Amino acid sequence: MKPHLLCIGGEDHSFRIPFLLALRRKGFRVSAAGSAASNPFLQAGIDFHPFDFARFVDPLADWSAFRAISKLIADVRPTLVQCFDTKLNILVPFAAGGLHGVKVVSTINGRGWLYSSQSPMALSLRPIYRILERLASQWVAVTVFQNREDQAFFIRHRMIGRGGSLLIPGSGVDIATFDRAAVVGPSSAALREALGLAGREIIVTVSRMTRQKGIPTLLEAAAIVHRHRPGARFLLVGPRESEGPFAVTEAEIERHAPYVMALGRRSDVPSLLGIADLFAFPTEYHEGVPRALLEAAVAGCPIVTTTMPGCTDVVRDGWNGLLVPPGDPRRMADGILRQLDDRDAATKMAARASQRVRAEFNLDITVARYAAVYQNLVERSMKNPLPTLEEALASVARSHDVAQFGD
């Protein structure tokens, strides 16, 4: 019988459809659950189980989500449950904890608002969440981290259970699909014309429009860049209205209207990255490995981003992009101007970033790594003598001959 994987995530869960389809091609039975829209999953032929889930602090909604997840896992009875998101990494292990034969794999894809914000609420909730993480970890078969800094943080605070932990960088970029979308989309000239940006230097940001993602810092940096290069235009791509109390206001963006355009959520990100002279990612968030940053690298965009965890796993300062301190608009502006001023150096760094992401963060190797983890857990549960999880992953890395870039 094929191992059945139930993958549980939040509102951006549809980004994982290529991951699930690739696992299905490897022989897994896959289904999904979350607060995302159902249609993309159903169109892909993936069983999807919707439930309501509040991203923000809401104990009543969390209790309701916990009950829904508990019932779902009990009804579906998957072999494996894979979960993402700060809250779900607590709710799902508790929900699956009493069910025999169900293995939970928890992926820490960043530490989120809870550990990024310095607000009184975030600071007061951290000790509570650490206790909950320690308790939930007792029902986790293995915890997967996307970057080493998060892994070290969880180890330091004793938030990893007996199942131990592993590092699998990022969620994987579906390179072929991304490249195909860029080719079949409108030409760069047509898209620039449609946006009224013909002949302009274009700086693109793809992100949720929140304070923790550094959007206020970027707006201040844009004002500085505008004074030096009046023809430059900044495109903000991503949702704002759905971001609740953490969203930047429309008025904040409007103050920069002559040189900043807020496009909202878009389905043509590969094409937009294709017209970019530069990708700026100003996050002040404890990221996993940001998908937007990986896609910008694949698109061949010169990059300026911050020294936050996850970003530094992709960009090495001065080699394949520029790193600046978070929350520093002057340094962000300086990085942007440096890349725009020295196009030859920027192009060389962008080529290195693209090469590295295509080799080390592509979907195929990410799926192979997760499949090795899942298969190992399934076979261990059958009490067969097997290599350790680390040995299984090392075997996958050898079979894919992953290139190493630099020292």
VMD Tcl script that draws the C-alpha trace (Angstrom):
set ca {
  {0.00 0.00 0.00}
  {1.28 3.48 -0.88}
  {2.16 5.69 2.10}
  {-0.51 8.37 2.49}
  {0.79 11.88 3.16}
  {-1.60 14.55 4.46}
  {0.02 17.98 4.06}
  {-1.45 20.74 6.24}
  {-0.75 24.45 5.72}
  {-2.18 27.96 5.78}
  {-3.53 30.37 3.20}
  {-0.51 30.14 0.88}
  {-0.71 26.35 0.81}
  {-1.37 26.25 -2.94}
  {2.32 27.07 -3.51}
  {3.00 23.48 -2.38}
  {0.93 21.85 -5.12}
  {4.02 21.17 -7.33}
  {5.71 19.62 -4.28}
  {2.74 17.31 -3.69}
  {2.44 16.33 -7.35}
  {6.15 15.46 -7.43}
  {5.72 13.28 -4.33}
  {2.79 11.53 -5.99}
  {5.01 10.72 -8.96}
  {7.39 9.12 -6.47}
  {4.68 6.74 -5.32}
  {3.09 8.55 -2.39}
  {-0.62 9.02 -2.04}
  {-1.09 12.71 -1.26}
  {-3.86 14.89 0.09}
  {-3.90 18.37 1.58}
  {-5.74 20.46 4.13}
  {-5.67 24.09 5.13}
  {-7.26 27.51 4.94}
  {-6.28 28.06 1.28}
  {-8.78 28.06 -1.58}
  {-9.84 24.57 -2.66}
  {-9.96 25.06 -6.43}
  {-6.20 24.96 -7.20}
  {-5.91 21.61 -5.39}
  {-9.01 20.15 -7.01}
  {-7.81 21.26 -10.46}
  {-4.52 19.46 -9.76}
  {-6.41 16.30 -8.78}
  {-5.40 16.51 -5.10}
  {-7.96 15.74 -2.38}
  {-8.31 18.90 -0.31}
  {-9.92 19.33 3.10}
  {-10.62 22.98 3.98}
  {-10.82 24.27 7.53}
  {-10.90 27.75 9.06}
  {-7.63 28.95 10.49}
  {-6.76 32.36 11.95}
  {-3.23 33.62 11.22}
  {-3.43 36.19 13.99}
  {-3.88 35.75 17.76}
  {-7.34 34.27 18.31}
  {-7.66 31.52 20.98}
  {-11.27 30.65 20.10}
  {-10.42 30.24 16.41}
  {-7.34 28.20 17.36}
  {-9.47 25.84 19.46}
  {-11.92 25.45 16.60}
  {-9.06 24.73 14.18}
  {-7.60 22.17 16.60}
  {-10.91 20.31 16.76}
  {-11.27 20.37 12.97}
  {-7.72 19.07 12.48}
  {-8.20 16.34 15.10}
  {-11.36 15.10 13.37}
  {-9.73 15.34 9.94}
  {-6.70 13.25 10.90}
  {-8.88 10.70 12.69}
  {-11.16 10.39 9.63}
  {-8.43 10.35 6.95}
  {-5.96 8.22 8.94}
  {-2.89 9.13 6.89}
  {0.43 7.37 7.31}
  {2.23 10.71 7.57}
  {1.17 14.26 8.41}
  {3.36 17.10 7.18}
  {2.67 20.52 8.70}
  {3.91 24.06 8.11}
  {3.26 27.38 9.93}
  {4.02 28.46 13.51}
  {0.55 27.71 14.85}
  {0.00 24.52 12.88}
  {3.32 23.13 14.08}
  {1.77 23.18 17.55}
  {-1.85 22.29 16.77}
  {-1.16 19.36 14.41}
  {1.12 17.29 16.72}
  {-1.38 17.64 19.56}
  {-4.21 16.67 17.18}
  {-2.36 13.58 15.91}
  {-0.73 12.64 19.21}
  {-3.25 10.04 20.30}
  {-3.52 8.23 16.96}
  {-1.49 5.05 16.57}
  {0.60 4.76 13.43}
  {0.40 8.42 12.35}
  {3.82 10.06 11.99}
  {4.05 13.87 12.17}
  {6.75 15.76 10.26}
  {6.94 19.40 11.30}
  {8.69 21.95 9.07}
  {9.83 25.22 10.66}
  {9.63 27.60 7.70}
  {10.76 30.65 9.68}
  {9.98 31.92 13.15}
  {7.37 34.38 11.97}
  {5.82 37.36 13.71}
  {6.17 35.78 17.14}
  {9.97 35.98 17.12}
  {10.37 38.88 14.68}
  {8.22 41.49 16.38}
  {9.33 43.42 19.45}
  {5.74 44.35 20.33}
  {4.56 43.77 23.93}
  {2.15 41.09 22.73}
  {4.83 39.12 20.87}
  {7.24 39.36 23.79}
  {4.59 38.17 26.24}
  {3.53 35.24 24.03}
  {7.02 33.87 23.39}
  {7.43 32.01 26.73}
  {3.98 30.46 26.29}
  {4.73 29.30 22.74}
  {8.07 27.85 23.81}
  {6.30 25.69 26.39}
  {3.70 24.64 23.82}
  {6.44 23.84 21.28}
  {8.23 21.62 23.82}
  {5.02 19.75 24.58}
  {3.99 19.39 20.93}
  {7.46 18.16 19.96}
  {6.86 14.94 21.92}
  {4.50 13.83 19.13}
  {6.74 14.90 16.25}
  {8.62 12.14 14.42}
  {11.15 14.60 13.01}
  {11.45 18.39 12.83}
  {12.70 19.84 9.53}
  {14.37 23.25 9.43}
  {14.95 25.43 6.39}
  {17.96 27.27 7.83}
  {20.60 26.54 10.45}
  {19.88 29.59 12.59}
  {16.32 28.44 13.31}
  {17.58 24.93 14.03}
  {20.12 26.29 16.52}
  {17.42 28.46 18.14}
  {15.08 25.49 18.67}
  {17.90 23.34 20.04}
  {18.98 26.12 22.40}
  {15.44 26.48 23.76}
  {14.85 22.70 23.96}
  {11.94 22.78 21.50}
  {12.90 19.61 19.59}
  {11.60 16.27 20.80}
  {13.04 12.77 20.70}
  {12.52 12.58 16.94}
  {15.42 14.95 16.39}
  {15.86 17.45 13.58}
  {17.16 17.80 10.03}
  {18.01 20.62 7.65}
  {16.31 20.77 4.23}
  {16.94 24.22 2.72}
  {13.81 25.94 1.42}
  {10.61 24.58 -0.07}
  {12.02 24.12 -3.56}
  {11.44 26.13 -6.74}
  {9.72 24.44 -9.67}
  {12.31 25.72 -12.15}
  {10.69 24.33 -15.32}
  {7.26 25.78 -14.49}
  {8.76 29.14 -13.51}
  {10.81 29.38 -16.71}
  {7.82 28.34 -18.83}
  {5.60 31.00 -17.19}
  {8.21 33.65 -17.94}
  {8.35 32.59 -21.62}
  {4.59 32.34 -22.30}
  {3.82 35.63 -20.53}
  {3.82 39.02 -22.25}
  {7.08 40.36 -23.59}
  {9.09 42.66 -21.35}
  {8.39 45.58 -23.70}
  {4.63 44.89 -23.67}
  {4.46 44.55 -19.90}
  {6.49 47.72 -19.34}
  {4.18 49.54 -21.74}
  {1.06 48.21 -20.01}
  {2.35 49.44 -16.65}
  {3.42 52.79 -18.07}
  {7.07 52.05 -17.31}
  {8.71 52.08 -20.72}
  {12.28 53.35 -20.41}
  {12.22 53.29 -16.58}
  {14.54 51.51 -14.16}
  {12.33 49.06 -12.27}
  {12.90 47.79 -8.72}
  {10.51 44.96 -7.79}
  {9.54 43.67 -4.35}
  {7.36 40.57 -3.88}
  {6.11 40.30 -0.31}
  {3.17 40.66 1.98}
  {2.79 44.38 2.61}
  {3.53 44.28 6.33}
  {5.81 46.16 8.70}
  {7.76 43.03 9.66}
  {8.53 42.47 5.97}
  {10.32 45.84 5.98}
  {7.95 47.70 3.64}
  {8.15 51.03 5.57}
  {11.95 50.78 5.36}
  {11.74 50.16 1.62}
  {9.44 53.15 1.13}
  {11.96 55.40 2.87}
  {14.76 53.89 0.78}
  {12.70 54.50 -2.37}
  {12.51 58.20 -1.52}
  {16.31 58.32 -1.22}
  {16.81 56.45 -4.50}
  {14.31 58.77 -6.22}
  {16.39 61.81 -5.29}
  {19.43 60.27 -7.00}
  {17.67 58.53 -9.90}
  {14.34 60.28 -10.59}
  {13.47 57.82 -13.36}
  {13.50 54.75 -11.08}
  {10.18 53.15 -10.17}
  {9.40 50.68 -7.37}
  {6.78 47.95 -7.87}
  {5.26 46.45 -4.71}
  {3.77 43.05 -5.50}
  {1.76 41.27 -2.81}
  {-1.35 41.50 -0.63}
  {-2.02 44.31 1.82}
  {-5.71 44.17 2.76}
  {-5.42 40.64 4.18}
  {-2.60 41.52 6.58}
  {-4.72 42.89 9.43}
  {-3.04 45.09 12.04}
  {0.44 44.43 10.63}
  {-0.28 45.89 7.18}
  {1.24 49.13 5.98}
  {-1.52 51.64 5.32}
  {-2.63 52.81 1.91}
  {-1.77 56.35 2.99}
  {1.85 55.33 3.69}
  {2.21 53.99 0.19}
  {0.37 56.93 -1.39}
  {2.91 59.36 0.07}
  {5.43 57.82 -2.32}
  {3.04 57.60 -5.28}
  {5.22 59.43 -7.84}
  {7.80 56.61 -7.75}
  {6.07 53.66 -6.02}
  {3.30 51.52 -7.54}
  {1.41 49.00 -5.39}
  {0.16 46.24 -7.69}
  {-1.35 43.98 -5.03}
  {-1.49 40.22 -5.42}
  {-0.45 39.11 -8.93}
  {-0.41 35.81 -10.80}
  {2.28 36.94 -13.27}
  {5.26 37.19 -10.90}
  {7.71 35.48 -13.33}
  {6.87 38.09 -15.98}
  {7.20 40.96 -13.48}
  {10.59 39.69 -12.38}
  {11.51 39.53 -16.06}
  {11.18 43.33 -16.38}
  {13.01 44.08 -13.13}
  {16.39 45.80 -13.13}
  {16.68 44.87 -9.47}
  {14.92 42.84 -6.79}
  {14.80 44.43 -3.33}
  {13.75 42.28 -0.37}
  {13.78 44.42 2.80}
  {12.47 41.84 5.26}
  {12.92 42.24 9.01}
  {11.22 38.88 9.49}
  {12.77 35.61 10.69}
  {12.28 33.85 7.35}
  {12.72 30.18 6.52}
  {14.18 30.54 3.04}
  {12.03 33.14 1.24}
  {10.38 31.81 -1.91}
  {10.30 35.31 -3.42}
  {14.07 35.61 -3.04}
  {14.64 32.22 -4.68}
  {12.37 33.10 -7.61}
  {14.11 36.45 -8.09}
  {17.43 34.61 -8.28}
  {16.04 32.10 -10.80}
  {14.81 35.05 -12.90}
  {18.34 36.46 -12.97}
  {17.53 39.64 -11.04}
  {20.31 41.47 -9.20}
  {19.38 41.28 -5.50}
  {19.57 43.54 -2.47}
  {18.22 41.97 0.72}
  {18.76 42.02 4.47}
  {20.98 40.03 6.81}
  {18.00 38.13 8.23}
  {18.03 34.33 8.61}
  {16.97 32.64 5.39}
  {18.13 35.55 3.24}
  {21.74 34.87 4.20}
  {21.22 31.22 3.22}
  {20.66 32.38 -0.36}
  {22.80 35.52 -0.73}
  {26.47 35.91 0.06}
  {27.29 39.61 0.27}
  {29.21 40.88 -2.74}
  {29.28 37.47 -4.46}
  {25.74 36.79 -5.63}
  {23.91 39.83 -4.24}
  {24.16 42.53 -1.60}
  {23.20 42.24 2.07}
  {22.24 45.24 4.22}
  {21.11 45.55 7.85}
  {17.34 45.26 8.38}
  {15.46 48.44 9.24}
  {18.08 50.74 7.69}
  {16.63 52.69 4.74}
  {19.90 54.50 4.01}
  {21.85 51.24 3.68}
  {19.04 49.69 1.61}
  {19.07 52.72 -0.71}
  {22.88 52.57 -0.97}
  {22.70 48.89 -1.97}
  {20.05 49.58 -4.61}
  {22.04 52.51 -6.05}
  {25.23 50.46 -6.08}
  {23.58 47.69 -8.10}
  {22.01 50.17 -10.52}
  {25.26 52.10 -10.94}
  {27.48 49.09 -11.65}
  {25.44 46.98 -14.05}
  {28.35 44.74 -15.00}
  {29.02 43.66 -11.39}
  {25.27 43.34 -10.73}
  {24.80 41.08 -13.76}
  {27.67 38.80 -12.69}
  {26.28 38.50 -9.15}
  {22.79 37.78 -10.52}
  {24.17 34.98 -12.71}
  {25.85 33.38 -9.69}
  {22.62 33.62 -7.67}
  {20.62 31.99 -10.46}
  {23.16 29.19 -10.86}
  {23.22 28.48 -7.15}
  {19.44 28.44 -6.64}
  {18.86 26.29 -9.73}
  {21.37 23.74 -8.42}
  {20.73 23.76 -4.67}
  {17.13 24.88 -4.15}
  {15.30 23.26 -7.07}
  {12.10 21.33 -6.47}
  {13.50 17.96 -7.58}
  {16.18 17.76 -4.92}
  {13.86 19.19 -2.25}
  {11.23 16.55 -3.01}
  {13.89 13.81 -3.04}
  {15.06 14.89 0.41}
  {11.54 14.92 1.86}
  {10.72 11.60 0.19}
  {13.79 10.07 1.84}
  {12.62 11.32 5.23}
  {9.05 10.07 4.71}
  {10.12 6.66 3.43}
  {12.57 6.25 6.27}
  {9.86 6.99 8.84}
  {7.39 4.61 7.19}
  {9.87 1.76 7.02}
  {11.15 2.37 10.54}
  {7.60 2.04 11.78}
  {7.61 -1.44 10.20}
  {10.66 -2.24 12.37}
  {12.99 -2.89 9.46}
  {16.71 -2.27 9.96}
  {17.37 1.00 8.16}
  {19.98 3.72 7.95}
  {19.47 6.82 10.04}
  {17.57 9.78 8.59}
  {20.86 11.64 8.20}
  {22.31 8.72 6.21}
  {19.22 8.59 3.99}
  {19.50 12.31 3.20}
  {23.23 12.01 2.55}
  {22.47 9.27 0.03}
  {20.00 11.54 -1.75}
  {22.55 14.37 -1.86}
  {25.15 12.04 -3.40}
  {22.72 10.76 -6.01}
  {21.85 14.32 -7.08}
  {25.50 15.42 -7.13}
  {24.69 18.81 -5.59}
  {27.18 21.46 -6.66}
  {28.94 23.48 -4.00}
  {29.61 27.14 -4.70}
  {32.57 28.75 -2.96}
  {34.16 27.88 0.35}
}
mol new
graphics top color blue
foreach p $ca { graphics top sphere $p radius 0.5 }
foreach p [lrange $ca 0 end-1] q [lrange $ca 1 end] { graphics top cylinder $p $q radius 0.2 }
display resetview
